[in-house]
């Protein structure tokens, strides 16, 4: 069972919950048996409501102590904006001194439920009241959670015909089978018409819809402020489930190494790729990451990419005042129980900056070391898939037509049977003024070998006054002089031709059947040598 929510009122300190302080409370409850979690929250009242909780210790009647690490903010303007946390315990006998060894295990026990609330499109449907939910899963429930920190609407939530998204992190409770939703009836416009709530469960690969189409209000509908919702029959969306990874990013300790830009990674495994994963997305304090000499840890949920991490892309969006970044290294580890013993280290040690080195904002990395830790703590090196770094020479020929040249920013992504380069800006050629009429510009792109090339995606961003661009062809050559020619003879323009500024081009001489076969086979990492210890 559970104790129910209890207010922590009488401590041994007059002024409770102060910095670096321990507050002790006594609660009388029935015997709860083995403790599996603690839920702690505050009501966000007062002028200084933000609170950083280190951990909670619960001592039972027989002297046994359970430790529940938190190490998180409970604040609407810090961390992920939540003022409520569910905390799983350390293993019996462990203390906070063991936290470093247990952090991955604890992170794996927590999962994030994406809750999207749809307010109806009726007159007066929006509400100013506080809205709460409680999720009931196969194995547990979330307890009462106020929907306070919205990821989609930071100012006015629950407005007419609005869609509001919230992330709820809690101990894994399995698939949500029902939910309770209610308002506190506060505010002048407290009535609310709820259309539905969607619950997305990435670690389970399930998206579920809970229809409502009812009013919440004392003077509307049936006068109720609380309802229990059940999933729509046969409406589940199933997809490839996600797995939690730990991503540790080391920023170099040199002058101006830190960045204010948005940093991302893209993981490539033996069964697929994660796509771009923005590190710290949704966190209120994300501007505190990636400072000079810092080590930042994240635990994103990533689609299943297989049992071996083959390569990693790391980069940033180039936005913000101090966007240039010098990355030292990235460490990655899957938190799945069967794979968490394997750690991948990717050395970077370079600038990702428009004004430094090759001007690129992202880079592809192969694992420098792959280590496996035994239960006894011994580390051994693991042999993995053998890929190599490659340099591709990209020659872009601008056509000989009036107005063919462009002043826009241009980008390319190269796709082969062993992966893709990610999108790269074509920033530094031999010409000061790039992409002029009847001109060939040459660029070099360093990345992990891509195998046989089967397509490129070329685009421009329509920026600056002379943005229209006529491309004749693109030729790509690798270090072994293997060449692929991509014919174009098209405008990249919002006002000319078919008004497209992004195109997919295929190699000259390759049939569409061959292209489709190559596209299906980009996961051919599996045909390479993969160590049995990793699989």
N, C-alpha and C positions, 0 to 999 in steps of 0.2 A: 504494500500500500504506500501511501504518501502522507506527509504531515499536513498537507494543505498549506496555503500561503500564510506565513506568519510575519508580522511587522517586527523588525529588529529595533526595539525601543530602548531598553535599559542595558547599557554597557557599563563596564567598570571605568569608563572615561566620560567626563561630563560632556565634552565636545567629541562626538563620534566621527569615525571615518576620516581622520586627518592623515596627512602625508606620513608614510613610514610608521604607521601606528597599528597596533593589534587591539581589536575590540572583542570582548568575550560576552556572549549572551547565553542564557539558559532557557531551553525550550522543553516543555513536558509534552511528550507524544506517546502513543502506543508503540509497541515494538515493531519496527519496520523491517527487521531482518537485515540481509546484506544490502548495503547502500549502493545504488547503481548510478545515481546522478543527484546533483543539486541544482536548483534553479534559483538564480539571484537577480534581483532587479531593483530599480528605484523609480520614483514617480516623476522625475524631471522637474520637481518644484524647487523654488529657491533661486537666488541669483547665481550661485556657483554649484550647479547640479552635476556637472561633469565629474566622473569618478573613475580612477584606474584601480581595479581590484587585482591584487597579487594572487591570492589563493584563499580557499576556505578549508578549515579543518573542522571535522565533526568527531567529537569524542562520545562514544556510547556509554551506557550504564556500567559495562564491565571493563571500561578503560581502553577499549580498542579505538584507535584513531584512524579515520579515513581522510585522505588529502585530495582536494579537488582544485587543481591548478586553473587559473584564469588568465592572468598576464594580458588583460585586454581592457580597453576603455569601455565604460558604459556611459555614452554621451551622444547627443544628437549631432554634435559638430566635430567628433573625433572618430577615428577608426571607420567602422561601417555604419555608424549612426545609430546603433542599437542601444537600448537602455535595459536590455534583459539578456542574460546568458544562461545557457545550460552547460553544466560542467560534468564531464565524466571523471571518475576517480583514478588516481595512480594505483598501481598494483599493490596488494597488501605488503606492508613493511617498507614501502618506498616513501621518501620524503621529498621536499622541494629541492634538496641537493641532487636528487636523481632526475630532475626535470629534463636536463639536456638529453639524457638517454631515452626518455619516455615521450618526448614531444611529438615524434612521428606517430607513435601508437595512439596518442590522444587525438591528434588531428584526424587520423583515419576513422576514429569512432564518431566524429561529427560529420554531418552532411548539411547541405544547403538546399532548402526547398524554395523554389521561385513561385511566389504568390502574386497573381495578377487579378486585380479587382476591376470589374466592369460596372460602372454606374449607368443606369438606364437613360434613354433619351426621351424623358417625359418632363413636362413643366414642373419645376420644383424638385427634381430628382436628386440634386446635389445636397450635401450635408456639411455643416460645420461642426458636427459632433465628433467625439473621439470614437474610432472604430477598433474593435478587438476581434481576434480569432483564436480558436483552439483547434489544432489538428490532431486527429486520432488515427494512428497507424496500426499496422498489424501487430506491432510489439510494444508500443508505448504511445504516449501523447505528449504534445508540446507544452501543455499548460497554457495559461492565458497570455496572449501576446498582443500588445498594442501596435497597430499598423501606423508607425510614426515617421520613420525615415524612408521616404519614397525615392526610388531610383529613377522615376520618369517625370515626376512633377514635384519640384522642390518647394513650391510655395503653396499652391491651392490643390489639395487632394480631394478626391471624391466629388468632383464637379460633374454637372450634367454631361452625359455622353463621353465621359473620360475613362481612360484606361490607366490604372495606377499599379506599378510593379514594386514589390517588396521582396527582399531576401531574408529568409528566416533560417538561421544556423542553429542547429540543435543536435542532440544525440540522435543517431540514426534510429528511426522508429519504423522503418519499412514503408510500404506503400500506404498512402493516406486513403482511408476507407470512408471517412466522414469528417465533417468539420462543423464547428459551431461558430457563428458570427453574430456580433451584437454591437450596439452603440450605447453610449452613456446618456444619450438624450440631451446633451448640453448644447448651449449656443442658441442664438435666435432662429437659425435655420437648421434645426436638428433632424427634421424628417428626411428620409433617404430611401431611394428606390434602387435596389440592387438587382442587376440583370443576371450576373453569374460570377463565379470565381474559378480561375484556372490554376491548378497546381502542377508545376513542372518539377520532376524529380530526376535530375541528370544522372545521379549515381545508380539509379534503377532503370533508366531508359524509358520512363513512362511520363506522359502528360495526360492529365485527367481534368475533366470539366464538371463543375458542380453548379447546375442551374438553380436559379432562385426566382427571379421575376416577381418580387414581392416588396411591399413597403415596410420600412422600419420607422415607427413613430407612434406616439400615444394617441394622436388624433387622425391617423391615416390607416387605411386597410383594416386589419383586425386589431390594431392597437398594440402590437407587440414590438419589443426592442431587441428580441433575440430569436434566432432561428438555427435549426440544425439542417445542414445540406448534405445530400448524398450524390454520388457520381451519376452522370447520365449513363444509361445502359448502352453498352457496346460503342462507347464514344472515346475509349482510350486511344491515344497515339503512342505507339511503341517505336523506339529508335535505339541506335547503338548506345549502350550505357557509357557513362563517364567514370573515370578513375581519378582519385586524388593523387597529385604529384607534389613533392616538395621541390621548389625551384629556389636556389640560393644564388644571389647575384653579388659579385665582388666588384665594386667600383675602385679604380686605381687611386693610389695616394700620390697624385701629382697635381700641379697647379691647374685649376679650372676643369678638373676631371668630372665633377658632378654635372647633372643635367636636371632641368625642369620639364623636359619633354616626357611624353607618354611612352614607356618602354614595353616592348612585347617580345615574346618568344614564339617559335613555331617548331613543334617537335615532330620528327619523322621516325616512325617505327617500322617494323617488318610487316605490318598489316595496314598501315595507313598513316595519316598525318593529322595533327591536332587542329590545323588552321591557326590563325593569329590569336594568341592569348595575351591580352593586356594585363600586365602585372600591377596589382593594386587597384584594379578597376572597381569603382563603387566605394572605395575607402575615402573618408573625409580628409585624412591626413596624408594622402598620396604624394603631396609636394615635399614631404620630409624624407622620401626615399631617394636613393641613388646620389647621395652626397659624397664628396671626396673622402676616400678611404673607408666608406661604409660597407657593411655586409647586410643585405636585406633578404629576408626569407618570406616566401609565399607558398600557399598550398591551394592552387587552382584545381578545379575539376575539369579534366581533359578527356575527350572522347577516346575510346579504346584504340590504341595504336599498335597493339601487339605486345610481345614479350621482350623485344629488344629495341633499344633506342639507337638508331643508326646515325642520325645527325641532328643538329639543332641550328636554327636561325635565331639571331638576337638582333634587335634594332630598336629604333624609336621613330616617332612621327615628325621630328624636326620642328616642333612647335614650342613656344615659350621663349622667354628672354634669354636664358642660358641653355640653349638646346644641345650644344656640342657635348659629347660624352666620351670618356675613355674607360672602356670596360676591361677589367683584368681577367675575370673568368666566370663561368657559370657552372654550377653543380646541380644535377637533377637526379631525383630518386622517386620511383613509383611507390606509393604508400599501400598498394595492394599487398596483402599478407604474404603471398607467395613470391613477390618480386622486391619487397622493401629492403632486402639484404644487398641489392646491387646498386652501386653508386657510380654515376657517370660524371667525369670532370672534363669540361671543355675550356681550353685556354683560349683567350681572345687577345689581350694585351695590345689593343690598338684603338685609334680614334674612330668614332662614328660621328662624323662632323662634315658638313658641306665645305668647310674651309681647310680641312686637314687631310693629309694622305690622299686617297683616291676620291674623296668627296662623298663616299657612300654612307648611308645612314643605317645600313644593316649588313650583317656578315653571316656566312655559313661556317659552321664549325664541326669538325669530327672529334670524337672522344679522344682526349689525350691519354686518359687512364680509365679503366673500368675495374672496379674492385668489388669483391663480394665478402661480406662479413659473416662469419659463422656465429652460431648461438653462443660460443665461448668467447666471442670478440676478436677472433683472429681474422685478419684480412688477407685475401689472395687476389692476384690479378686474374682477370678473365679475358680470354681471347674472343673477339667478336668479329662481326662482318667486316671484311676488308674493302673499304672504298678509299679513294684518293682525292686530293684536291686538284682542281683543274682551272685553267685560265682560258676564258673564251674571248675571242676578238669579235666585236660586233661592228659591222660597217653599215651605216644607214645612208641610203642615197635619196636625197630630196629631189623631186622631179623638176623638169625644165618647163615650168608653166608660169604664167604671170601670177604673182602673189603666192608662189609655192612655199616660200620660206616661212618660218614661224618663230615667234619670240616666246611661245608658251613653254612650260616645263614638260618634258617628255619622259615616258617611263616604259620599261620592258620587263616582261617575265618570260623566262625560257623554260620549256617543258620537255623532259625526256623520259625514257623508260625507267630511269632510276630516281626520278624525282623532279623537282623544279627549283629554280633559282630564287623564288620569291620576287616580288616587284622591285626593280632597281631603277633609280633615276639615271638617265643618260646625261651626266653632268659635266664630264671633262673629256673633251676631244682635242684634236690637234689644232682646231680652229677656235680663236677667241670668240667669234660670232657663229654659233652653231646653227645647223639646219637652215642654211640659206639656199636659194634657188640653184639647182644644178650642182650641188655640193655633196661630197661624201665625207661623213664624219665617222671617225673610228674611236671606239671605246673598248676598254677591257673590263671584264666581269670575272672576279674570282669567286668560285663556289665549289662545292663538292661535285664530283663528276656526275653528269646527268644521263649518261648512256646515249642511245640513239635519239636525236631530237625529232619531235613530231609536231610541235606547234610553238608559236610565240604569241603573246598578248601584248600589243603595242597601243599606247594611249598618250594623249596630251591633255593638259588640265584646263584648256581654254582661257588661260590667264594672259594678261597684257593685251595691248591694242592689236598687234598683228598675230592673232592666235591661229588663223587658218594655216593648214599644212598639207602639202601634197607629197606623199611618199611613193617613190618608185619601187624600191625593194630593200630588203635587209639580208645581209650575208653574215653567217656566223661560222667561225672556224675555231677548232680546238687546238691544243698544243701538238697533236699528231697530224695536223693539216687536214683533218676531216672537215668537210665544208657542207653547209646546208644553206640553200638560197630560198628566201621567202618573198615571192612576188606580191606586190600590192597594187600599184597604179590607182590609188584612191585618195580622195580628200579626207582629212581629219578636220571636220568643221561642223559647226552648228547651223551654218547657213548655206553650205555648198554640198553638191552631191546628194548622198542619202542622209546627210546631217548627223553623222556619227563621229565621235571623237575617240572611240575605242574599237579596236578590231582584233580578231583572231586570225592569224595567218598560218598557212601550212606549207611544208617544204615542197619545192618544185620537184615533180616526179614521184611523189608519194600519193597513192590512191586513198580515198576516204576509208576504204575497208582496212587499209594498213594503219591509218591514223587511229581508227576506232580500236583496233587490236592493240596498238601501242598504248593508248589511253587506259585501257583496261589493265594493261600489264605493267603500269608504272610501279606497282607494288612488287616488282620482281626482285626486291631485296630478298625475298624468300628463296630465290634460286641461288643466292650466294651462300658462302659457307657461314653458318650460324652455329655458335658454340652450344652444345647440349646443356651446359650448366645454366645458360641464360634462358633457354626456351622453356 
